């Protein structure tokens, strides 16, 4: 009888050990993180984030260089990536079937975290008489490369101030090219969306005095309604050494994932990230902007259940895993509808 009890006890321990081993395998994972161009903020931040996941969540993460937000969404939709960085405006267009996703609304993408914000910036030389966006009527304006998130944002902001493309000479240029144009006088204004300070604008402002044109969501009700991804912000005068601070609109940079990834896995990497923000701060300049309070808020899309569980429970251990997200999660809509 004692032998049978001992055998049963040993079997119970073995089953428990196997169960624990299986749980570890489930929580960990092999991931592909879609970032941005080599040397850019998305790529360098992605490398930092991946190292934290791999260190604390039993994961193996490969970091892919991409052309940015649009490319990252495509990679997730085709399951060539599991997670990625994206500007909130691009995610909004994808979910709503607008701009580059016109009549092609996307599904199967969820938000993991709101990481930090980028600011819209219209730059002119301070020596010009251009004081507002309305003054760009009849001018030559670099709006970003054609079909990009930057170009779409520039167009919407211009239209909010009554300036359409047929009223200006449009230049579809990279921001580096636009800075060269400002220097030579071949363009009057350049538009960018970037974290502050923009390296290109900062370098340019070291040798030339610039002016930032003010931008406000309150310019028109239609502007605010059609661009729910914008939030109000300000660029202080000490950022670029401008004479005055300038109001602006900001766009969130989100960490997104495929909606069908397991709840426990997304919980695990979210926990690893926000339980170790000190390592992000020491590893990347944007680390100071990343925290669980702002990370749990988004005006676009829906949070993955694993991320939501972490933010709702402030890092408590997860309950028993639910099945992979259903069609309701895959048909994530903007919370502004």
N, C-alpha and C positions, 0 to 999 in steps of 0.2 A: 504493500500500500504506500509506504514511504517512497519507494522507487517511482511509483506512478505519479505521486505528487511532485517529486523532484523533476521528473521528465516533463510534466505539464508546466512547471515553473520555468524550466529552461526554454521550452517551446514558446511560452508567452513573452519571455525576454527577447528571443530571436525575432518574433513577429514585431515587437515594438521597435527593435533596432532597424529592421527592414522598413517599417513604416516611416521612421524618422529619416532614413536614407532616401526614401522615395520623395518625402516632402522637400528635402534640400534640392533634389534634382529638379523638382517642379518649380521652386522659387527662382532658381538660377536660370540662365538661358544663354543662347548665342544670339547676339543682336547685330544688326547693321544700322548704324546711325548716319543719316544723310545730313550733311552740313552745308558747306559753301566752298568758295574758292580757296585754294591753298594759300595760307598766309593771312586770310581774312578772319574777322571776328568769329563767324560761325564755326569755322574749322578749328581754330585754336581753342575756343570754348568747348567745342565737341570733344576734342582730345582730352581736355581736363575732366569733363563730365564722365566720359567713358572710363577713365582711369579710376574714378571714384566708384562707379558701378561695379567694375571688375574687382575692386578691392573689398567692397562691403556687401555685395549681393550675389556672390558666387556666379558671376557672369563672365562671358567673353564677348567683348564688343569691338567690332571693326568700324572704323570711321571712314566714310566715303566722301571724297571731294565732289562737289556738284556746282551747278551754276546758280544755286540758290533756291528760294521758296517754291517757285513753280516746278522746278526739277524735282525737288524733294517730295512734293505732293504726288507727282507722277510715279516716283519710285515706290512710295507707300501703296498706291493704288494697284501697281503691278506686282506688289509683294517682293520687290527687289530691295526693300529696306523695311525695317520694323519701326523705326523712330526717326524723327527729323525736326529741324528748326524751320519755322515759317513765320512770315509777317502776318499779323491778324487780318489785314485787308485781303491778302491772297486767299487765306482760308475762307473768309466771308464770300469772296467771289466763287470759290469752288462749291461751297455748300448751297449758295443761292443761284448758281448758274448765270453769273454775270461776267462782264469783261471777257477775259481769255477763256472762260468756261461758259460762255453764253449758250443757253439751251442745252447744257450738258452738266446738270447738277450732280455733284459727287457724293458718294456715301462711303462708309467704312473708315472714317477718320475721327479720332477723338483727341481731346486735349489732355496732356499730362500736367503741364505747368505753364504759368505765365512768367517768363524769365526776367525781361527788362523792356524798356521802351526805346524807340528811336524817334527822332524829331524831324519833321518836315522843315526844309530850309531853302528859301529863295534868296540867293546872294547876288548883290550888285556892287559895283564899285561906288564908294562913297562920294566920288567926284561927280557922279551923274545927278540928274534932277529926279530920278525915280525914287519916290517915297512910299508908294503903296503898290499892291498887285494891280490895281486898276490902271496905274500909270504904265503898265507893260503893253497896253494897246499900241500897236504899230511898231513894237520892238522885236528884236531877235532873241528868242528864248530857247535855251537848251533844257529839254524836259526829261532826259534820260533815254535809254535805248528803247526802240519801238517794241510795244507789246509787253513791257516789263511792269512790275508793280510800281516802280518809281514813276514811270510815264503815266500810268493810270491815276496815281495820286496827284501828279502835277495838273493833269487835265481837269480833274474834279475841283481842285482848289481854284484854278484859273476861272472856271465856269461859275463858281460861287461868287466871284468878284466881277462877273459880267464880261469876262475875256474868253472868247472862244478861239480855237485854232485858226480859223479863217481871218482873225483880227491881228495875228502875229505871224512872224516868220519862225516856224518850228524847226529846231535842230534836234535830231535824235542822236544824242552823243553820250558816251560814258562821262562820268563826272570829271575824270582826269582830263578828257578832251575839252570839256566845258571850261575848266579852269584855264586852259591854254587859250581858249577863245576869249575869256574875260580879259586876260592879260594882253592879248593882241588887239582887242577892241572889235573882234568880229562878231561877238554876241554881247547882249546887254544884260542878261540875267541867266543864272544857272540854278537848277533845282536838284536837291538831293534829299534822300531819306536815310539818316544814319544815326548811330549813337553819338553822343556828345563827348568830346569834340570830334568833328570829322577831321581825319588826318589831312585830307586834301585842302579843306578850307583853312585849317589852322596853319598849314605851310604857306598858303597864299597870303594869309593875313599878316604874316611876319614881315612882308615887304610892301604890302599895299593896304590901304585903309578900305574896309568893306562896310556894307550896310546889309542888315537882314530885314526883309520886308515882313511886316506883321501879318499873322494869319489867325483868324478866329472862327470857331464853330458857330458863333452867334451871327456871323455875316448873313446867313439866311437859314430859315427853318428847313428848307428843302435840302440844303447842304448837310445839316446835322442829321436829318432823317435818312438821307441816302448813304451816309457814311458812318454807320454806328460804331465802326472800328476806330474812329478818331477820338482822342480825348484832348482836353485843353492842356497846354503846357507853356513854358516860358524858357527862352534862351537868355541867360543873364549876360550882361555886357562884358564880364570878365572871362567868358568862355573864349571869345575871339578878340577881345580888346576893342569891341565896337563902342561907339559913343553912347548908345542906349541899349537897354534890354529889349527883346522883341517877343511878343506873344506868338505862339505857334500851335500846331496840332501834332499829336504824337500817335505812334502806332506800336502796339505790343509785339514783342518777339515771343512766340510760343514754342514750347516743346510738344510735339504731337506724336501720335502712334497709330498703328492699325487697330481698329476697334475690336477685332477678333483675337487679340492677344489676351492671354489668361489674366484674370484679375489678380491672382497672387503674384505673378511676375511683375506687373506694373506697380502693384503695391510695394514690392521689394525694391525696385529701382528708385521709386519716388522716396521711399524711406531712406535709402542709402544716400540719395542726393541731399535731402533736407535735414538729415541728422548729422551731416558733415559739411555744412556750409562754410565752416572755417577753412576747409581745404580748398573750396572753390575760391574763396577770397585770397588765399595765399597763392593759388595757382593761376588766377586770371583776373584782369582788371575789372571785368564785369561782375565778378563775384560779389562785390559790395552791394549790388543792386538786386541780388537774388535772395529772397527770403520766403518762408512758407505763408506769410500773411498776404502779400501781393500775388504770390504764385497761385493762390487758390481762387483768384478772381479773373474772369474773362467776359468780355462783351460779345465774343464770337465763339460758336461751337459749344459742345458739351464735354464735360470731363469724363474720362475713362473711369469705370467703376473702381479700379484699383487705386487710382490717384485720388478719387473722391473719398474713398475709405480712409486713406492716410490723412488727408486734410481734415476730415470730419472727426477723426479720433486722435488727432495730434500724435500719430506714431504708435498707437497701441497695437498689439499683435493682432493680425487679421483673423476674422472668424473663418469658419470652414468655407473653402472656395466655392463660388457659384459657377455655373456653366459659363462658357464663353459668351460674350454679349450677343444679345439677340438682334433681330431686325430693327427693333426700336432704337437700340444704341447705334446701329449702323446707319440709321436714317437720322443722324444727328442734325439738328436744325439750329439756326441762330437763336439765341435766347431773346433776341429783340423782336421776334415775330409776334 
